[in-house]
């Protein structure tokens, strides 16, 4: 994905994480860090998701620093 920093196993930059993401539509593929809540595992993310309130379980990569200086996460996949 353009702009995505590949995971680095020796640092904390751009880790693959399970998360609950607040997003108005699931058509987006990057999210501000304040919209992402990291979870320990996929089942925790799925249990915490609430689609009616626009909280969706996902696997994300990040955080990365955008060109605007914001920390962002990139979508790897939506969890169902």
VMD Tcl script that builds the backbone (N, CA, C; Angstrom):
set m [mol new atoms 240]
animate dup $m
set s [atomselect $m all]
$s set {name element resname resid chain x y z} {
  {N N UNK 1 A 0.853 -1.179 0.000}
  {CA C UNK 1 A 0.000 0.000 0.000}
  {C C UNK 1 A 0.893 1.233 0.000}
  {N N UNK 2 A 0.537 2.199 -0.792}
  {CA C UNK 2 A 1.322 3.413 -0.915}
  {C C UNK 2 A 1.362 4.151 0.428}
  {N N UNK 3 A 2.561 4.539 0.865}
  {CA C UNK 3 A 2.727 5.301 2.088}
  {C C UNK 3 A 2.862 4.461 3.338}
  {N N UNK 4 A 2.544 3.187 3.249}
  {CA C UNK 4 A 2.599 2.327 4.424}
  {C C UNK 4 A 4.035 1.930 4.718}
  {N N UNK 5 A 4.447 2.067 5.974}
  {CA C UNK 5 A 5.781 1.661 6.384}
  {C C UNK 5 A 5.729 0.164 6.684}
  {N N UNK 6 A 6.603 -0.651 6.081}
  {CA C UNK 6 A 6.553 -2.084 6.342}
  {C C UNK 6 A 6.894 -2.390 7.800}
  {N N UNK 7 A 6.327 -3.469 8.357}
  {CA C UNK 7 A 6.617 -3.829 9.747}
  {C C UNK 7 A 8.102 -4.057 9.972}
  {N N UNK 8 A 8.602 -3.604 11.101}
  {CA C UNK 8 A 10.002 -3.766 11.475}
  {C C UNK 8 A 10.042 -4.556 12.778}
  {N N UNK 9 A 10.500 -5.808 12.739}
  {CA C UNK 9 A 10.482 -6.636 13.945}
  {C C UNK 9 A 11.399 -6.133 15.064}
  {N N UNK 10 A 12.347 -5.256 14.750}
  {CA C UNK 10 A 13.278 -4.767 15.764}
  {C C UNK 10 A 12.851 -3.455 16.401}
  {N N UNK 11 A 11.746 -2.869 15.948}
  {CA C UNK 11 A 11.284 -1.611 16.538}
  {C C UNK 11 A 9.784 -1.671 16.738}
  {N N UNK 12 A 9.225 -0.607 17.266}
  {CA C UNK 12 A 7.786 -0.531 17.480}
  {C C UNK 12 A 7.076 0.181 16.323}
  {N N UNK 13 A 7.779 0.470 15.248}
  {CA C UNK 13 A 7.174 1.167 14.109}
  {C C UNK 13 A 6.415 0.186 13.230}
  {N N UNK 14 A 5.203 0.528 12.918}
  {CA C UNK 14 A 4.368 -0.229 11.985}
  {C C UNK 14 A 4.237 -1.704 12.331}
  {N N UNK 15 A 3.749 -1.969 13.515}
  {CA C UNK 15 A 3.442 -3.341 13.905}
  {C C UNK 15 A 2.104 -3.754 13.332}
  {N N UNK 16 A 1.905 -5.054 13.155}
  {CA C UNK 16 A 0.590 -5.579 12.807}
  {C C UNK 16 A -0.156 -5.802 14.118}
  {N N UNK 17 A -1.320 -5.210 14.241}
  {CA C UNK 17 A -2.083 -5.243 15.490}
  {C C UNK 17 A -3.542 -5.552 15.220}
  {N N UNK 18 A -4.211 -6.126 16.207}
  {CA C UNK 18 A -5.662 -6.246 16.188}
  {C C UNK 18 A -6.214 -5.014 16.865}
  {N N UNK 19 A -7.332 -4.508 16.360}
  {CA C UNK 19 A -7.855 -3.254 16.886}
  {C C UNK 19 A -9.346 -3.135 16.646}
  {N N UNK 20 A -9.922 -2.177 17.370}
  {CA C UNK 20 A -11.279 -1.718 17.089}
  {C C UNK 20 A -11.118 -0.313 16.533}
  {N N UNK 21 A -11.721 -0.081 15.376}
  {CA C UNK 21 A -11.570 1.187 14.675}
  {C C UNK 21 A -12.919 1.898 14.615}
  {N N UNK 22 A -12.922 3.175 15.010}
  {CA C UNK 22 A -14.119 3.997 14.829}
  {C C UNK 22 A -14.006 4.659 13.468}
  {N N UNK 23 A -14.967 4.355 12.596}
  {CA C UNK 23 A -14.935 4.894 11.240}
  {C C UNK 23 A -16.367 4.992 10.711}
  {N N UNK 24 A -16.725 6.127 10.088}
  {CA C UNK 24 A -18.084 6.292 9.576}
  {C C UNK 24 A -18.460 5.264 8.506}
  {N N UNK 25 A -17.524 4.939 7.615}
  {CA C UNK 25 A -17.748 3.958 6.549}
  {C C UNK 25 A -16.526 3.053 6.459}
  {N N UNK 26 A -16.757 1.798 6.175}
  {CA C UNK 26 A -15.638 0.863 6.070}
  {C C UNK 26 A -14.915 0.977 4.736}
  {N N UNK 27 A -15.131 2.037 4.000}
  {CA C UNK 27 A -14.457 2.224 2.719}
  {C C UNK 27 A -13.082 2.863 2.881}
  {N N UNK 28 A -12.764 3.344 4.056}
  {CA C UNK 28 A -11.455 3.972 4.284}
  {C C UNK 28 A -10.397 2.911 4.523}
  {N N UNK 29 A -9.141 3.254 4.209}
  {CA C UNK 29 A -8.062 2.295 4.444}
  {C C UNK 29 A -6.942 2.844 5.320}
  {N N UNK 30 A -7.124 4.055 5.857}
  {CA C UNK 30 A -6.178 4.583 6.848}
  {C C UNK 30 A -6.953 5.401 7.866}
  {N N UNK 31 A -6.455 5.379 9.109}
  {CA C UNK 31 A -7.202 5.955 10.219}
  {C C UNK 31 A -6.272 6.728 11.142}
  {N N UNK 32 A -6.754 7.834 11.663}
  {CA C UNK 32 A -6.007 8.586 12.671}
  {C C UNK 32 A -5.854 7.718 13.914}
  {N N UNK 33 A -4.739 7.875 14.604}
  {CA C UNK 33 A -4.455 7.053 15.781}
  {C C UNK 33 A -5.527 7.198 16.855}
  {N N UNK 34 A -6.166 8.352 16.954}
  {CA C UNK 34 A -7.184 8.528 17.986}
  {C C UNK 34 A -8.480 7.786 17.670}
  {N N UNK 35 A -8.591 7.194 16.492}
  {CA C UNK 35 A -9.768 6.401 16.112}
  {C C UNK 35 A -9.508 4.904 16.264}
  {N N UNK 36 A -8.325 4.534 16.719}
  {CA C UNK 36 A -7.911 3.137 16.785}
  {C C UNK 36 A -7.635 2.745 18.236}
  {N N UNK 37 A -8.246 1.655 18.676}
  {CA C UNK 37 A -7.990 1.104 20.008}
  {C C UNK 37 A -7.384 -0.284 19.825}
  {N N UNK 38 A -6.120 -0.435 20.191}
  {CA C UNK 38 A -5.392 -1.685 20.015}
  {C C UNK 38 A -5.901 -2.719 21.021}
  {N N UNK 39 A -6.068 -3.947 20.555}
  {CA C UNK 39 A -6.512 -5.068 21.387}
  {C C UNK 39 A -5.447 -6.156 21.378}
  {N N UNK 40 A -5.506 -7.057 22.371}
  {CA C UNK 40 A -4.501 -8.113 22.499}
  {C C UNK 40 A -4.624 -9.196 21.442}
  {N N UNK 41 A -5.848 -9.497 21.023}
  {CA C UNK 41 A -6.046 -10.586 20.069}
  {C C UNK 41 A -7.298 -10.321 19.233}
  {N N UNK 42 A -7.489 -11.145 18.213}
  {CA C UNK 42 A -8.622 -10.975 17.309}
  {C C UNK 42 A -9.945 -11.136 18.038}
  {N N UNK 43 A -10.026 -12.078 18.965}
  {CA C UNK 43 A -11.297 -12.287 19.671}
  {C C UNK 43 A -11.651 -11.085 20.542}
  {N N UNK 44 A -10.656 -10.431 21.158}
  {CA C UNK 44 A -10.925 -9.212 21.932}
  {C C UNK 44 A -11.454 -8.103 21.030}
  {N N UNK 45 A -10.866 -7.974 19.854}
  {CA C UNK 45 A -11.321 -6.947 18.904}
  {C C UNK 45 A -12.751 -7.237 18.458}
  {N N UNK 46 A -13.037 -8.483 18.148}
  {CA C UNK 46 A -14.386 -8.848 17.714}
  {C C UNK 46 A -15.409 -8.649 18.833}
  {N N UNK 47 A -15.029 -8.972 20.072}
  {CA C UNK 47 A -15.932 -8.788 21.215}
  {C C UNK 47 A -16.216 -7.319 21.488}
  {N N UNK 48 A -15.250 -6.440 21.240}
  {CA C UNK 48 A -15.398 -5.008 21.518}
  {C C UNK 48 A -16.047 -4.233 20.375}
  {N N UNK 49 A -16.136 -4.851 19.215}
  {CA C UNK 49 A -16.722 -4.164 18.055}
  {C C UNK 49 A -18.211 -3.910 18.285}
  {N N UNK 50 A -18.686 -2.789 17.743}
  {CA C UNK 50 A -20.103 -2.434 17.804}
  {C C UNK 50 A -20.469 -1.715 16.506}
  {N N UNK 51 A -20.772 -2.478 15.455}
  {CA C UNK 51 A -21.056 -1.870 14.150}
  {C C UNK 51 A -22.179 -0.834 14.174}
  {N N UNK 52 A -23.163 -1.003 15.046}
  {CA C UNK 52 A -24.264 -0.034 15.129}
  {C C UNK 52 A -23.751 1.343 15.552}
  {N N UNK 53 A -22.647 1.370 16.317}
  {CA C UNK 53 A -22.038 2.641 16.754}
  {C C UNK 53 A -20.781 2.976 15.945}
  {N N UNK 54 A -20.565 2.226 14.847}
  {CA C UNK 54 A -19.467 2.463 13.905}
  {C C UNK 54 A -18.087 2.095 14.457}
  {N N UNK 55 A -18.047 1.107 15.345}
  {CA C UNK 55 A -16.795 0.540 15.843}
  {C C UNK 55 A -16.638 -0.831 15.216}
  {N N UNK 56 A -15.578 -1.010 14.415}
  {CA C UNK 56 A -15.384 -2.235 13.652}
  {C C UNK 56 A -14.058 -2.889 14.032}
  {N N UNK 57 A -14.064 -4.228 14.083}
  {CA C UNK 57 A -12.845 -4.984 14.362}
  {C C UNK 57 A -12.001 -5.062 13.097}
  {N N UNK 58 A -10.689 -4.907 13.264}
  {CA C UNK 58 A -9.794 -4.916 12.105}
  {C C UNK 58 A -8.395 -5.352 12.517}
  {N N UNK 59 A -7.614 -5.698 11.526}
  {CA C UNK 59 A -6.177 -5.882 11.695}
  {C C UNK 59 A -5.551 -4.677 11.018}
  {N N UNK 60 A -4.672 -3.988 11.736}
  {CA C UNK 60 A -4.086 -2.750 11.232}
  {C C UNK 60 A -2.561 -2.799 11.317}
  {N N UNK 61 A -1.931 -1.936 10.560}
  {CA C UNK 61 A -0.482 -1.758 10.588}
  {C C UNK 61 A -0.195 -0.332 11.023}
  {N N UNK 62 A 0.677 -0.191 11.993}
  {CA C UNK 62 A 1.010 1.159 12.430}
  {C C UNK 62 A 1.538 1.160 13.838}
  {N N UNK 63 A 1.748 2.311 14.377}
  {CA C UNK 63 A 1.476 3.612 13.781}
  {C C UNK 63 A 2.592 4.061 12.847}
  {N N UNK 64 A 2.201 4.831 11.863}
  {CA C UNK 64 A 3.129 5.498 10.957}
  {C C UNK 64 A 2.874 6.992 11.062}
  {N N UNK 65 A 3.872 7.777 10.759}
  {CA C UNK 65 A 3.695 9.224 10.789}
  {C C UNK 65 A 3.389 9.705 9.372}
  {N N UNK 66 A 2.266 10.408 9.231}
  {CA C UNK 66 A 1.873 10.901 7.910}
  {C C UNK 66 A 2.682 12.139 7.541}
  {N N UNK 67 A 2.550 12.565 6.301}
  {CA C UNK 67 A 3.265 13.760 5.844}
  {C C UNK 67 A 2.783 15.014 6.572}
  {N N UNK 68 A 1.577 14.944 7.157}
  {CA C UNK 68 A 1.043 16.083 7.926}
  {C C UNK 68 A 1.482 16.038 9.381}
  {N N UNK 69 A 2.247 15.012 9.769}
  {CA C UNK 69 A 2.727 14.901 11.142}
  {C C UNK 69 A 1.783 14.163 12.074}
  {N N UNK 70 A 0.716 13.564 11.530}
  {CA C UNK 70 A -0.241 12.807 12.326}
  {C C UNK 70 A 0.198 11.340 12.386}
  {N N UNK 71 A -0.132 10.674 13.473}
  {CA C UNK 71 A 0.099 9.239 13.541}
  {C C UNK 71 A -1.131 8.543 12.992}
  {N N UNK 72 A -0.904 7.593 12.072}
  {CA C UNK 72 A -2.009 6.906 11.412}
  {C C UNK 72 A -1.766 5.401 11.396}
  {N N UNK 73 A -2.856 4.673 11.239}
  {CA C UNK 73 A -2.828 3.227 11.064}
  {C C UNK 73 A -3.418 2.904 9.705}
  {N N UNK 74 A -2.888 1.853 9.074}
  {CA C UNK 74 A -3.380 1.392 7.780}
  {C C UNK 74 A -4.157 0.092 7.965}
  {N N UNK 75 A -5.237 -0.053 7.238}
  {CA C UNK 75 A -6.042 -1.263 7.272}
  {C C UNK 75 A -5.292 -2.405 6.591}
  {N N UNK 76 A -5.226 -3.536 7.274}
  {CA C UNK 76 A -4.713 -4.763 6.671}
  {C C UNK 76 A -5.905 -5.616 6.258}
  {N N UNK 77 A -6.875 -5.772 7.185}
  {CA C UNK 77 A -8.103 -6.497 6.857}
  {C C UNK 77 A -9.169 -6.206 7.901}
  {N N UNK 78 A -10.426 -6.253 7.475}
  {CA C UNK 78 A -11.553 -6.180 8.410}
  {C C UNK 78 A -11.772 -7.568 8.965}
  {N N UNK 79 A -12.082 -7.656 10.251}
  {CA C UNK 79 A -12.382 -8.939 10.885}
  {C C UNK 79 A -13.887 -9.122 10.939}
  {N N UNK 80 A -14.337 -10.299 10.645}
  {CA C UNK 80 A -15.787 -10.590 10.664}
  {C C UNK 80 A -16.104 -11.577 11.749}
}
mol reanalyze $m
mol bondsrecalc $m
mol representation Tube
mol addrep $m
